[in-house]
């Protein structure tokens, strides 16, 4: 019995061929477009098009293209592909692309059921809310509202949601009323192939990295000063420290001379 050949639509063949050709690029990255509005997705594509091409296709087609790309290591990206995935291609370093995508995120309002990404704090101060039912609503979650100059003001700082806490509908509503958007949405790097290797952890948080570098720089500078290790950055501090020691020693000598 002759097995009937499965018919594959011509457009599917063309799409797989196009994806396979793009996989010859230096970087092949799986990105998540989950919860990303279409308008914002198109805007991001425009902003990065000089350095990257982003394609959206069915999971089955992406998987097939990865398996038949002719590059063995690209198969390792298959487990990272989901229904909400897109695939990015670039001749730029994967980590540079990841940093670029992190810069293209925009604030987003909280939705019920989401986990707080960080402690969400309501700062004391005026709001745009007018006196009325909102006073009771704010009070119900432990805030201290008060009417000032015809508007509701919050009298004391309060953490409304702790990091990792699920945000309920009431708190999500309050955050929206206060104009607080605690989330950032954009293309999320999931995994990438580059130079013959797959990298599963490629997310880059520029703000956290900068804070970390500043902290490490401060600690290294303090250590260099304590060792009196001269460098362009440490020399002025070393000389300042030496001058203060010189003054202290001079004062002690003077004090000792006067006592004799």
PyMOL commands that set and color helices and strands:
alter all, ss='L'
color gray80, all
select helices_A, chain A and resi 10-22+38-48+59-67+72-80+94-103+133-140+169-177+206-226+235-259
alter helices_A, ss='H'
color red, helices_A
select strands_A, chain A and resi 27-32+53-55+85-90+106-108+120-122+125-126+145-148+151-154+158-161+183-185+188-194+197-199
alter strands_A, ss='S'
color yellow, strands_A
deselect
rebuild
show_as cartoon
